[in-house]
Amino acid sequence: MKYIRLSILATTLCFAQCTKEEATPAKTGTAPAVNYNQETIKLMNQLTPQMVGDWSLQRVHIKRQLYNVSQSEAGIKRDTVLQELAVLSIRQAAVSRITPKDPRYPDFECTIRYKGKAYPMYFSLLANAERVIGNTGPQAFFLLQYDFPAGTRFPEAEETYLESIGLVDNFSVETTADPNTMTWRGLNQGVEKIELRKR
């Protein structure tokens, strides 16, 4: 399932990233060409410190999907808003998962605390091409997933619930001038939107 999600995210973002960098307004003589890599690094340098901290998942908006068995197993029978669901602590990864480290794709380690349990998670940011070139849309995309050590383990009910409602999935991230809030929008599963507030 994880690989299917990664494939979907990669395919979706491939189309987004296949922008017309070569066909920017510079070819028409109206504006200078965009240095995509340079602008991506600049965007990630702005976004990275905003991501770090302890965040309350204040409101998790879930869209009921008729044939989503996981939602049914989690007790989601209709469109639902979960209040103060969990706390997510985000920090920059001590060791990059990308070798060599690439500033265009910052990665993060997280701990999610839910019902007295804590689970490790991680994600890497991928800049949104529309934001890099046209300053529109969310800043980045990412796949939020568990980060358990390799080996056999039996999932706990709480971690299974978080995955079943669609929290372990692909998202876009939008920040604003207020450093204490941000919004994640789900790309695949039932989570439509998560409103986060810094604690």
VEXVEX-561886 format. One line per field, with one value per residue: residue number from 1; x, z, y of N, C-alpha, C in turn; chain. Coordinates in nm, 3 decimals, always signed. Layout:
% residues N
nr c(NUM|...) .
n_x c(X|...) .
n_z c(Z|...) .
n_y c(Y|...) .
ca_x c(X|...) .
ca_z c(Z|...) .
ca_y c(Y|...) .
c_x c(X|...) .
c_z c(Z|...) .
c_y c(Y|...) .
kette c(A|...) .
***
This chain:
% residues 199
nr c(1|2|3|4|5|6|7|8|9|10|11|12|13|14|15|16|17|18|19|20|21|22|23|24|25|26|27|28|29|30|31|32|33|34|35|36|37|38|39|40|41|42|43|44|45|46|47|48|49|50|51|52|53|54|55|56|57|58|59|60|61|62|63|64|65|66|67|68|69|70|71|72|73|74|75|76|77|78|79|80|81|82|83|84|85|86|87|88|89|90|91|92|93|94|95|96|97|98|99|100|101|102|103|104|105|106|107|108|109|110|111|112|113|114|115|116|117|118|119|120|121|122|123|124|125|126|127|128|129|130|131|132|133|134|135|136|137|138|139|140|141|142|143|144|145|146|147|148|149|150|151|152|153|154|155|156|157|158|159|160|161|162|163|164|165|166|167|168|169|170|171|172|173|174|175|176|177|178|179|180|181|182|183|184|185|186|187|188|189|190|191|192|193|194|195|196|197|198|199) .
n_x c(+0.083|+0.197|+0.382|+0.215|+0.093|+0.316|+0.378|+0.152|+0.173|+0.420|+0.361|+0.154|+0.289|+0.489|+0.369|+0.304|+0.556|+0.669|+0.704|+0.690|+0.961|+1.152|+0.994|+0.927|+0.829|+1.064|+1.132|+0.963|+1.046|+0.944|+0.998|+1.255|+1.408|+1.310|+1.510|+1.478|+1.575|+1.716|+1.511|+1.347|+1.503|+1.514|+1.241|+1.207|+1.384|+1.250|+1.016|+1.088|+1.169|+0.919|+0.774|+0.871|+0.822|+0.583|+0.271|-0.076|-0.328|-0.581|-0.835|-0.954|-1.067|-1.275|-1.376|-1.638|-1.599|-1.763|-1.684|-1.467|-1.317|-1.147|-1.217|-1.475|-1.414|-1.287|-1.495|-1.599|-1.874|-1.998|-1.945|-1.700|-1.566|-1.289|-1.196|-0.911|-0.738|-0.475|-0.127|+0.142|+0.480|+0.729|+1.048|+1.355|+1.516|+1.781|+1.968|+1.990|+1.769|+1.816|+2.082|+2.348|+2.276|+2.010|+1.914|+1.675|+1.487|+1.395|+1.396|+1.202|+1.166|+0.918|+0.700|+0.401|+0.146|-0.110|-0.393|-0.243|-0.037|+0.269|+0.407|+0.657|+0.716|+0.769|+0.856|+0.923|+0.970|+0.840|+0.868|+0.603|+0.554|+0.396|+0.393|+0.663|+0.717|+0.497|+0.400|+0.161|-0.089|-0.037|+0.263|+0.417|+0.439|+0.392|+0.453|+0.323|+0.428|+0.455|+0.744|+0.875|+1.126|+1.303|+1.179|+0.977|+0.665|+0.369|+0.096|-0.050|-0.379|-0.434|-0.249|-0.329|-0.585|-0.532|-0.414|-0.624|-0.817|-0.706|-0.481|-0.220|-0.073|-0.069|-0.013|-0.072|+0.089|+0.011|+0.113|+0.076|+0.097|+0.076|+0.270|+0.189|-0.003|-0.104|-0.211|-0.297|-0.373|-0.544|-0.456|-0.529|-0.671|-0.943|-0.908|-0.974|-0.885|-0.653|-0.637|-0.385|-0.237|+0.019|+0.162) .
n_z c(+0.000|+0.079|-0.126|-0.342|-0.279|-0.287|-0.557|-0.673|-0.574|-0.686|-0.959|-0.983|-0.902|-1.084|-1.316|-1.228|-1.181|-1.430|-1.568|-1.770|-1.774|-1.958|-2.128|-2.014|-1.946|-2.040|-2.294|-2.446|-2.405|-2.204|-1.933|-1.698|-1.713|-1.500|-1.254|-1.178|-0.986|-0.807|-0.714|-0.599|-0.383|-0.237|-0.169|-0.011|+0.195|+0.318|+0.397|+0.560|+0.838|+0.926|+0.942|+1.156|+1.496|+1.769|+1.693|+1.713|+1.594|+1.514|+1.378|+1.192|+0.887|+0.746|+0.458|+0.387|+0.219|+0.009|-0.063|+0.093|+0.288|+0.507|+0.633|+0.723|+0.904|+1.092|+1.198|+1.064|+0.938|+0.806|+0.662|+0.854|+1.126|+1.317|+1.632|+1.786|+1.751|+1.772|+1.866|+1.683|+1.666|+1.499|+1.352|+1.193|+1.005|+1.153|+1.010|+0.668|+0.443|+0.182|-0.032|-0.203|+0.046|-0.037|-0.075|-0.195|-0.123|+0.166|+0.460|+0.731|+1.069|+1.281|+1.567|+1.656|+1.885|+2.031|+2.210|+2.442|+2.335|+2.146|+1.827|+1.578|+1.287|+0.948|+0.679|+0.354|+0.188|-0.122|-0.357|-0.487|-0.822|-0.939|-0.738|-0.721|-0.973|-1.043|-0.805|-0.694|-0.541|-0.311|-0.103|-0.101|-0.141|+0.024|+0.161|+0.437|+0.667|+0.873|+1.075|+1.169|+1.311|+1.104|+1.070|+1.224|+1.355|+1.552|+1.468|+1.671|+1.801|+1.804|+1.624|+1.392|+1.366|+1.309|+1.061|+0.920|+0.906|+0.725|+0.780|+0.741|+0.470|+0.143|+0.121|+0.068|+0.162|+0.314|+0.421|+0.608|+0.670|+0.940|+1.172|+1.340|+1.243|+1.001|+0.704|+0.593|+0.304|+0.201|-0.051|-0.150|+0.018|+0.258|+0.416|+0.392|+0.474|+0.710|+0.986|+1.146|+1.452|+1.614|+1.922) .
n_y c(-0.121|+0.121|+0.162|+0.190|+0.432|+0.599|+0.577|+0.692|+0.953|+1.024|+1.009|+1.200|+1.432|+1.439|+1.527|+1.778|+1.882|+1.878|+2.130|+2.427|+2.529|+2.598|+2.735|+2.975|+3.319|+3.442|+3.365|+3.506|+3.752|+3.911|+3.877|+3.777|+3.448|+3.177|+3.042|+2.733|+2.541|+2.703|+2.874|+2.684|+2.592|+2.828|+2.857|+2.624|+2.679|+2.886|+2.760|+2.539|+2.614|+2.695|+2.463|+2.321|+2.220|+2.179|+2.066|+2.100|+1.895|+2.042|+2.048|+1.788|+1.724|+1.494|+1.329|+1.125|+0.824|+0.614|+0.349|+0.300|+0.087|+0.094|+0.334|+0.267|+0.064|+0.218|+0.353|+0.571|+0.701|+0.903|+1.233|+1.390|+1.583|+1.582|+1.691|+1.837|+1.611|+1.491|+1.536|+1.655|+1.639|+1.800|+1.786|+1.876|+1.623|+1.446|+1.302|+1.298|+1.132|+1.128|+1.076|+1.218|+1.474|+1.689|+2.015|+2.082|+1.901|+1.882|+1.680|+1.539|+1.434|+1.298|+1.286|+1.145|+1.197|+1.028|+0.949|+0.880|+0.732|+0.716|+0.758|+0.706|+0.907|+1.020|+1.250|+1.390|+1.697|+1.815|+2.053|+2.256|+2.301|+2.503|+2.694|+2.760|+2.872|+3.038|+3.143|+3.047|+2.837|+2.555|+2.535|+2.300|+1.936|+1.619|+1.290|+1.156|+0.923|+0.625|+0.550|+0.315|+0.097|-0.139|-0.471|-0.730|-0.643|-0.594|-0.402|-0.146|-0.071|+0.204|+0.322|+0.196|+0.300|+0.573|+0.547|+0.432|+0.633|+0.798|+0.950|+0.877|+0.943|+1.109|+1.460|+1.814|+2.118|+2.426|+2.738|+3.045|+3.401|+3.395|+3.240|+3.042|+2.876|+2.630|+2.459|+2.140|+1.955|+1.670|+1.431|+1.183|+0.983|+0.977|+1.209|+1.540|+1.792|+1.926|+2.126|+2.285|+2.395|+2.568|+2.472) .
ca_x c(+0.000|+0.287|+0.443|+0.110|+0.079|+0.434|+0.366|+0.049|+0.230|+0.525|+0.297|+0.085|+0.383|+0.567|+0.298|+0.315|+0.694|+0.705|+0.656|+0.753|+1.071|+1.216|+0.900|+0.885|+0.816|+1.192|+1.136|+0.885|+1.113|+0.870|+1.050|+1.370|+1.378|+1.313|+1.605|+1.388|+1.642|+1.747|+1.386|+1.299|+1.581|+1.469|+1.111|+1.224|+1.449|+1.146|+0.913|+1.140|+1.153|+0.777|+0.721|+0.926|+0.754|+0.475|+0.148|-0.203|-0.417|-0.702|-0.954|-0.925|-1.190|-1.275|-1.486|-1.678|-1.589|-1.857|-1.622|-1.344|-1.336|-1.072|-1.300|-1.583|-1.356|-1.253|-1.618|-1.636|-1.996|-2.043|-1.845|-1.669|-1.457|-1.234|-1.136|-0.796|-0.715|-0.344|-0.020|+0.250|+0.605|+0.807|+1.184|+1.434|+1.584|+1.923|+2.042|+1.906|+1.743|+1.862|+2.228|+2.385|+2.167|+1.967|+1.831|+1.544|+1.397|+1.421|+1.317|+1.164|+1.124|+0.804|+0.637|+0.259|+0.095|-0.254|-0.448|-0.139|+0.065|+0.354|+0.455|+0.749|+0.673|+0.861|+0.815|+1.014|+0.895|+0.862|+0.813|+0.499|+0.606|+0.315|+0.436|+0.799|+0.718|+0.391|+0.361|+0.023|-0.108|+0.036|+0.408|+0.486|+0.368|+0.470|+0.389|+0.341|+0.421|+0.519|+0.889|+0.915|+1.247|+1.280|+1.156|+0.838|+0.595|+0.224|+0.044|-0.144|-0.510|-0.430|-0.179|-0.414|-0.694|-0.481|-0.394|-0.754|-0.893|-0.639|-0.377|-0.092|-0.107|-0.012|-0.073|-0.007|+0.099|-0.004|+0.134|+0.035|+0.180|+0.070|+0.359|+0.132|-0.105|-0.083|-0.317|-0.261|-0.488|-0.523|-0.455|-0.578|-0.768|-1.060|-0.881|-0.980|-0.808|-0.615|-0.599|-0.287|-0.197|+0.140|+0.139) .
ca_z c(+0.000|+0.086|-0.256|-0.431|-0.248|-0.339|-0.703|-0.706|-0.547|-0.785|-1.088|-0.974|-0.893|-1.207|-1.407|-1.175|-1.192|-1.571|-1.604|-1.888|-1.733|-2.079|-2.200|-1.927|-2.022|-2.093|-2.438|-2.514|-2.380|-2.108|-1.797|-1.694|-1.691|-1.362|-1.220|-1.100|-0.870|-0.712|-0.654|-0.513|-0.259|-0.163|-0.112|+0.096|+0.308|+0.387|+0.452|+0.658|+0.978|+0.960|+0.967|+1.279|+1.620|+1.818|+1.627|+1.746|+1.481|+1.572|+1.309|+1.082|+0.808|+0.674|+0.363|+0.382|+0.089|+0.016|-0.073|+0.172|+0.396|+0.624|+0.703|+0.791|+1.019|+1.191|+1.249|+0.990|+0.865|+0.735|+0.667|+0.996|+1.168|+1.446|+1.701|+1.874|+1.735|+1.817|+1.861|+1.596|+1.688|+1.375|+1.358|+1.075|+1.023|+1.189|+0.898|+0.548|+0.377|+0.044|-0.039|-0.103|+0.092|-0.140|-0.010|-0.261|-0.065|+0.310|+0.524|+0.868|+1.159|+1.362|+1.665|+1.673|+2.015|+2.020|+2.315|+2.532|+2.262|+2.060|+1.712|+1.492|+1.151|+0.871|+0.546|+0.279|+0.110|-0.265|-0.392|-0.588|-0.937|-0.959|-0.640|-0.755|-1.095|-1.049|-0.671|-0.669|-0.488|-0.189|-0.118|-0.121|-0.123|+0.100|+0.204|+0.580|+0.693|+0.994|+1.064|+1.264|+1.271|+1.023|+1.146|+1.246|+1.471|+1.540|+1.486|+1.780|+1.755|+1.785|+1.499|+1.284|+1.351|+1.241|+0.920|+0.860|+0.877|+0.614|+0.826|+0.685|+0.329|+0.071|+0.154|+0.031|+0.280|+0.291|+0.539|+0.587|+0.744|+1.081|+1.187|+1.433|+1.178|+0.866|+0.657|+0.505|+0.228|+0.157|-0.196|-0.195|+0.102|+0.302|+0.484|+0.300|+0.523|+0.850|+1.035|+1.252|+1.527|+1.694|+2.067) .
ca_y c(+0.000|+0.236|+0.182|+0.242|+0.574|+0.668|+0.582|+0.790|+1.084|+1.051|+1.034|+1.328|+1.542|+1.443|+1.615|+1.914|+1.927|+1.891|+2.262|+2.484|+2.617|+2.648|+2.822|+3.084|+3.443|+3.489|+3.339|+3.608|+3.878|+3.993|+3.862|+3.686|+3.306|+3.132|+2.936|+2.648|+2.483|+2.810|+2.919|+2.575|+2.596|+2.946|+2.824|+2.525|+2.747|+2.963|+2.671|+2.445|+2.656|+2.706|+2.329|+2.265|+2.256|+2.093|+2.109|+2.036|+1.869|+2.101|+1.997|+1.697|+1.713|+1.367|+1.310|+0.984|+0.760|+0.503|+0.217|+0.299|-0.011|+0.140|+0.432|+0.196|-0.004|+0.321|+0.412|+0.692|+0.666|+1.022|+1.339|+1.406|+1.671|+1.539|+1.805|+1.810|+1.467|+1.444|+1.635|+1.611|+1.712|+1.793|+1.839|+1.838|+1.494|+1.458|+1.246|+1.301|+1.004|+1.144|+1.081|+1.319|+1.560|+1.784|+2.118|+2.093|+1.801|+1.868|+1.575|+1.566|+1.327|+1.343|+1.196|+1.176|+1.151|+1.007|+0.863|+0.833|+0.657|+0.798|+0.680|+0.781|+0.930|+1.104|+1.294|+1.478|+1.796|+1.830|+2.184|+2.264|+2.377|+2.624|+2.794|+2.802|+2.954|+3.139|+3.185|+3.009|+2.702|+2.520|+2.542|+2.171|+1.810|+1.521|+1.166|+1.133|+0.778|+0.575|+0.531|+0.211|+0.024|-0.259|-0.593|-0.768|-0.586|-0.598|-0.265|-0.121|-0.024|+0.349|+0.355|+0.147|+0.396|+0.693|+0.512|+0.403|+0.755|+0.866|+1.041|+0.831|+0.959|+1.223|+1.589|+1.939|+2.205|+2.569|+2.822|+3.184|+3.496|+3.354|+3.125|+2.945|+2.795|+2.582|+2.371|+2.029|+1.904|+1.533|+1.413|+1.052|+0.915|+1.053|+1.336|+1.654|+1.905|+1.928|+2.258|+2.267|+2.513|+2.546|+2.477) .
c_x c(+0.086|+0.344|+0.341|+0.094|+0.196|+0.426|+0.265|+0.103|+0.333|+0.464|+0.229|+0.182|+0.472|+0.502|+0.308|+0.455|+0.737|+0.651|+0.734|+0.861|+1.138|+1.126|+0.845|+0.881|+0.946|+1.198|+1.056|+0.944|+1.043|+0.923|+1.168|+1.327|+1.389|+1.420|+1.532|+1.454|+1.669|+1.620|+1.327|+1.372|+1.538|+1.335|+1.123|+1.292|+1.351|+1.049|+0.964|+1.126|+1.008|+0.717|+0.757|+0.847|+0.653|+0.343|+0.028|-0.283|-0.556|-0.830|-0.911|-1.057|-1.182|-1.399|-1.516|-1.671|-1.664|-1.788|-1.490|-1.366|-1.266|-1.150|-1.410|-1.531|-1.319|-1.377|-1.660|-1.754|-2.049|-1.928|-1.825|-1.558|-1.414|-1.160|-1.020|-0.757|-0.585|-0.248|+0.094|+0.371|+0.695|+0.944|+1.256|+1.508|+1.731|+2.012|+1.948|+1.889|+1.787|+2.013|+2.270|+2.266|+2.138|+1.875|+1.695|+1.441|+1.425|+1.336|+1.308|+1.132|+1.014|+0.772|+0.492|+0.213|-0.057|-0.298|-0.339|-0.030|+0.145|+0.412|+0.547|+0.694|+0.781|+0.796|+0.926|+0.929|+0.937|+0.792|+0.706|+0.548|+0.527|+0.355|+0.574|+0.798|+0.617|+0.342|+0.213|+0.018|-0.028|+0.187|+0.470|+0.389|+0.456|+0.384|+0.423|+0.325|+0.490|+0.665|+0.938|+1.044|+1.211|+1.263|+1.008|+0.782|+0.446|+0.168|-0.056|-0.272|-0.507|-0.360|-0.259|-0.529|-0.648|-0.461|-0.529|-0.833|-0.826|-0.529|-0.239|-0.109|-0.033|-0.089|-0.002|-0.005|+0.089|+0.021|+0.092|+0.131|+0.180|+0.156|+0.303|+0.022|-0.054|-0.195|-0.258|-0.388|-0.454|-0.535|-0.519|-0.694|-0.875|-1.032|-0.879|-0.884|-0.774|-0.573|-0.508|-0.258|-0.079|+0.108|+0.241) .
c_z c(+0.000|-0.051|-0.358|-0.407|-0.303|-0.490|-0.745|-0.686|-0.652|-0.921|-1.090|-0.981|-1.015|-1.306|-1.360|-1.196|-1.337|-1.623|-1.722|-1.847|-1.854|-2.150|-2.109|-2.007|-2.081|-2.244|-2.515|-2.491|-2.278|-1.966|-1.799|-1.666|-1.543|-1.348|-1.124|-0.974|-0.763|-0.640|-0.562|-0.379|-0.174|-0.094|+0.005|+0.218|+0.387|+0.460|+0.567|+0.803|+1.022|+0.996|+1.106|+1.401|+1.661|+1.767|+1.677|+1.619|+1.526|+1.511|+1.191|+1.010|+0.722|+0.586|+0.357|+0.239|+0.095|+0.018|+0.002|+0.295|+0.522|+0.704|+0.783|+0.916|+1.131|+1.247|+1.180|+0.900|+0.780|+0.735|+0.813|+1.016|+1.307|+1.508|+1.788|+1.870|+1.799|+1.817|+1.779|+1.621|+1.567|+1.398|+1.231|+1.105|+1.053|+1.076|+0.778|+0.491|+0.231|+0.046|-0.181|-0.067|-0.013|-0.076|-0.076|-0.197|+0.083|+0.370|+0.673|+0.942|+1.247|+1.469|+1.676|+1.804|+2.008|+2.126|+2.401|+2.466|+2.176|+1.950|+1.625|+1.349|+1.078|+0.740|+0.486|+0.195|-0.036|-0.308|-0.500|-0.701|-0.960|-0.862|-0.676|-0.871|-1.090|-0.917|-0.644|-0.614|-0.362|-0.212|-0.156|-0.103|-0.040|+0.129|+0.350|+0.606|+0.822|+0.968|+1.168|+1.217|+1.191|+1.112|+1.166|+1.369|+1.443|+1.565|+1.601|+1.724|+1.723|+1.654|+1.378|+1.258|+1.273|+1.092|+0.851|+0.826|+0.767|+0.655|+0.773|+0.533|+0.268|+0.102|+0.079|+0.158|+0.237|+0.423|+0.503|+0.664|+0.894|+1.100|+1.277|+1.371|+1.043|+0.832|+0.567|+0.433|+0.174|+0.007|-0.240|-0.111|+0.151|+0.371|+0.379|+0.343|+0.671|+0.884|+1.156|+1.320|+1.616|+1.841|+2.135) .
c_y c(+0.125|+0.267|+0.233|+0.391|+0.654|+0.682|+0.687|+0.931|+1.120|+1.085|+1.171|+1.444|+1.551|+1.538|+1.760|+1.969|+1.945|+2.023|+2.315|+2.582|+2.679|+2.748|+2.930|+3.212|+3.496|+3.470|+3.444|+3.746|+3.966|+3.983|+3.767|+3.543|+3.273|+3.023|+2.842|+2.594|+2.588|+2.857|+2.811|+2.576|+2.714|+2.919|+2.727|+2.587|+2.833|+2.872|+2.585|+2.493|+2.670|+2.569|+2.277|+2.312|+2.151|+2.148|+2.029|+2.018|+1.912|+2.048|+1.913|+1.672|+1.586|+1.358|+1.161|+0.933|+0.628|+0.367|+0.208|+0.210|+0.034|+0.243|+0.364|+0.127|+0.093|+0.390|+0.540|+0.656|+0.782|+1.123|+1.380|+1.508|+1.626|+1.657|+1.759|+1.662|+1.420|+1.562|+1.577|+1.700|+1.690|+1.855|+1.798|+1.709|+1.519|+1.408|+1.241|+1.160|+1.009|+1.158|+1.112|+1.407|+1.666|+1.888|+2.139|+2.000|+1.783|+1.757|+1.596|+1.436|+1.382|+1.239|+1.238|+1.115|+1.148|+0.907|+0.800|+0.751|+0.754|+0.710|+0.766|+0.791|+1.010|+1.146|+1.379|+1.572|+1.795|+1.958|+2.173|+2.354|+2.506|+2.734|+2.848|+2.901|+3.068|+3.191|+3.161|+2.868|+2.677|+2.524|+2.409|+2.055|+1.717|+1.397|+1.145|+0.984|+0.742|+0.545|+0.431|+0.143|-0.100|-0.380|-0.617|-0.701|-0.594|-0.458|-0.257|-0.060|+0.126|+0.387|+0.309|+0.244|+0.519|+0.667|+0.493|+0.529|+0.839|+0.961|+1.003|+0.831|+1.078|+1.351|+1.701|+2.024|+2.350|+2.642|+2.963|+3.274|+3.464|+3.230|+3.016|+2.859|+2.745|+2.484|+2.264|+1.985|+1.766|+1.520|+1.282|+0.999|+1.012|+1.184|+1.447|+1.765|+1.883|+2.070|+2.237|+2.400|+2.479|+2.562|+2.566) .
kette c(A|A|A|A|A|A|A|A|A|A|A|A|A|A|A|A|A|A|A|A|A|A|A|A|A|A|A|A|A|A|A|A|A|A|A|A|A|A|A|A|A|A|A|A|A|A|A|A|A|A|A|A|A|A|A|A|A|A|A|A|A|A|A|A|A|A|A|A|A|A|A|A|A|A|A|A|A|A|A|A|A|A|A|A|A|A|A|A|A|A|A|A|A|A|A|A|A|A|A|A|A|A|A|A|A|A|A|A|A|A|A|A|A|A|A|A|A|A|A|A|A|A|A|A|A|A|A|A|A|A|A|A|A|A|A|A|A|A|A|A|A|A|A|A|A|A|A|A|A|A|A|A|A|A|A|A|A|A|A|A|A|A|A|A|A|A|A|A|A|A|A|A|A|A|A|A|A|A|A|A|A|A|A|A|A|A|A|A|A|A|A|A|A|A|A|A|A|A|A) .
***
